[in-house]
């Protein structure tokens, strides 16, 4: 057991190649308005459409988005769903907009605030995130963040808030007749 009272598992340790973005990246830049009318697979092809054309053809399953301050400012567009569809394993930012952070967790996407992330991580680095220990390891640097609490880990482990509520019996599964 670790400090959070949970046993560390491989699913609480994420390693992936990084993609760097700046400060004040808003959800409109991540999920353009025209794409909101599209089904998830097609909409996902337009993530960072204007900001970084072609990124969706380069990002791979298990990659990690790293950003600066105020990441996800703007409307409550469900960007986390698109990131998960693209295979993004986690998002690290110096600071998140609270609405984006909650949307990410509710959709089963680890989103962690890590002071100094932009100064210590270079695009293409492979970093390892230890969710239960509150550590990000990149090359010879270890950065700390508050370990995720068991409740948040449970939501992430279930694949999001709705699957967690179904698993815990609080709501019926889709298509259930009960």
ABEGO torsion letter per residue (X at the ends): XBAAGBBBBAAABBBBBBBBBBBGBBAAAABBAAAAABBAAAAAAABGAAABBGAAAABBBGBBBBBBBGBGBEBABBAAAAAAAAGBABBBBABBBAAAAAAAAAAGBBBBBBBGAAAABBBGBBBBBBAAAGBBBBEABBBBBBBBBAAAAAAAAAGEAAAAAAAAGABBBBGBAX
